[in-house]
């Protein structure tokens, strides 16, 4: 147990904040170029869904 370690000790909250900042920066860099290129998935309306015919099939009320 030597107190002269090379890395300074940081608490868990600081380590988590640093990781989140790194992830945010990486995601921002990746989204910056791809979002402008129009690679975003187009939204579908819910009108394309088939109706649920379970009541009709089973003879429910």
N, C-alpha and C positions, 0 to 999 in steps of 0.2 A: 504494500500500500504506500506508494510514493506520492507525495503531494505535488511533485514537479512533473506533471504530465504535459505533453505537447499541445493537446487540444484543450481549450478552455471549456469547462462544463457549462452547458446551457440547459435551462429547464425545458420540460416537454412542451409547454405552451408556445415558447419561442420557436422551437423546432417545427412544430405544426404550422405556425404562421409562415415560416420561411418556405416550407414545402408548398403551401397553398399559393403563395406569391409566385413561386417558380412555375407551378402548373398554370396559373392564370396568364402569365407572360407567354408561356409556350402556346396555350390555346389561342391567345390573341394574335400571335404571329401566324399561326396556321389558318385561322379564320379570316384574317385580313386579306389574304390573297385568294383563298378559295371562295369566299362569299361573294366577292366582286365578279368572279367568273361565272356565277349563276349555277353553281352546283348544289344549291339548296333544294331540298325535296319539295315538289309542288304539293300544296294542300288539296285534299279531296273533301268534297262536301259529303255530308252524311246521307244525301239523297240516293247515293249509289248502293246503299245497303238493301239487302233483300228483307222483305217482311217476315216476321216469325209466324209460321203457320201451325204451331204446335197445337193450339186449341182446336183448330179445324181438323187436324189429323186424328187427335185423340177423342174428339166428340165432346169436348168440354162445353160448359155453358157460356 
